[in-house]
Amino acid sequence: MVDFRCTHMRIDKQLVKNKKIQTIPINFLFGIYNADETKNGNIMKVALLEVKINKHKEHIKVAIIDLNGTDMFLEYD
């Protein structure tokens, strides 16, 4: 695992399109920046995902962005 200093969960927009993952628009705009502080775009929609680990299940909203072939970045807490 590599620490990309990711502070929000992100999912690749092409993966969302290919898998037909449900999305919802957000009513505010925020920028996404790469580890080198270059801007990677703005978030305008989120994907709705269900995460299951053993018997634990929760629903999360994940920012949609172009990740250039990487499926998803997980945030650190």
Steps between C-alpha positions, in 0.01 A plus 500: 500500500623848414409812698367752245380735778146451376256682727180403317391178340511521119380272225598511133234655275554236230444219753175668610388520137606142411336344809193729481544602863224727634606864537346813647593863438626705792381854566848645554828485313838408640837452338709185505877531513774244433779422748724749314231768556394522133126524447327185373156651445182579687254263659145545373357151570552219746455125459283309746673183619428229753808375685491166681776369726407171665165576665544878498325690220473871428402730216751762390518785251821508296629793292519427124818615325734393218755268663675403175435126521508457878160377619482665841696689765411435864525780752712481809344568835 
